Amino acid sequence: MKGILFLLSLFFIHQISFSQHDLYIGGEVFGGTLGSTDLESGLLNKKNYSPTLGAQLNLNYRLFDFLSFEGGIGQQRSRIKLKDAAFADELDGFSININNTNYHWNYFAAVSAFYKIGKTDTYVYGKFAVSKNVYGAGQVSKSESFEVTSKNIDRSLVYTTTYSESNISYIPEVGLQYKFFEGNLLSVGFRYNLGQSQVFESNYSITDNIMQETKSDRLTSMGDAFSFTVRFDYKLVHLAKREKVKKVKLNEIAIDVSKKDEVKIDNQQGKPDTLAIPSATIDTTLPASIANRDLVIKDRLKVHFSKVKVQIWDHQTVDGDRVSLNLNGEWILKNYELTKEKYEIEIELREGPNTFVLHALNLGKYKPNTAALIVFDGEKKHRIILESNMNESGTLQINYKKKKNETK
């Protein structure tokens, strides 16, 4: 079992090393209303809604552009608004308002998953966070007396709240995220805070000083809350996806296809003779450089059609990469800026090996200059990633060979 876990760990580390990484710092604000609270009797009632507001700072590590891990710190304010309904009946709408307000710090860790919507820069995301909320153990009491002689009312009330030191809450969240200028993020979402233990307990008692009667009620809360959140993340670091490429010296793989073709002819006597006709030597040695850039083979393809279609686009963050394309020493596309949209070009191949080169004109905002290609040979679609910089050009070797005629 330990060996399997070790191998899985190595595989995961290897995959991460070739993935796209992004590090963000961000902030968010959120607001909503507290969820369920428990009242022991009907003496107190909630008045309207109980608001909660907060803000957080976070550090976010994004992996593969669909998974992220984050942690941060924030502060939150909550206020429960209550009223004594009995006073409203006795005094024509007059009621005692009781406000239970608290501030607390929270420390959280979260994991998020993202799903990109089509070819846009918009994502649907789901997040799950665990938060430690620090209230600070303590107690707050408030006492008041009310006397209305005309109504024969003389009462005293005491309201006491006892806070827990801290509690843990689970926070699921869903929302939309938009990636814009230089890969920064803007998100809107909806979350629900699920407290795992009691946050505070409030006890309310009111004594009728004339009748010497006391009534009481008790309120408890787990800190549950519904919130709407708006968030901005600024990209600090971007590490583009690395391709698993083995560099090959082109002068070591030159192919010599010169050969002699034997052709049979008939002489006047009808006896077959064999005449050896040397064919012209075809120079298929691939160049080692183009435009003062070393060529590095990233991939090789075999095709059976002379004309193929090539689509090219920026499959990562669009960052202003500009490229030119070279086929067998000729420029077939010049000074083109890569976008999310696929640009299609049809190329004609010569028989044997062909050299298709991605020549970088700049490095964009994020190094290196990277492009995705789809080569359609009439039968299959081949997806390739090419990377180029100001010293080396990513190269695709396309070997074109006609299909043999199967008919006799």
Secondary structure, 3 states (H helix, E strand, C coil): CHHHHHHHHHHHHHHHHCCCEEEEEEEEEEEEEECCEEECCCCEEECCCCEEEEEEEEEEEEECCCEEEEEEEEEEEEEEEEEEHHHHHHCCCCCEEEEEEEEEEEEEEEEEEEEECCCCCEEEEEEEEEEEEECCCEEEEEEEEEEEHHHCEEEEEEEEEEECCEEEEEEEEEEEEEECHHHCEEEEEEEEEEECCCCEEEEEEEEECCCCEEEEEEEEECCCEEEEEEEEEEEEEEECCCCCCCCCCHHHCCCCCCCEEEEEEECCCCCEEEEEEECCCCCCCCCCEECCEEEEEEEEEEECCCEEEEEEECCCCCCCCEEEEEECCEEEEEEEECCCCCEEEEEECCCEEEEEEEEECCCCCCCCEEEEEEEECCCCEEEEEEEECCCEEEEEEEEECCCCCCCC
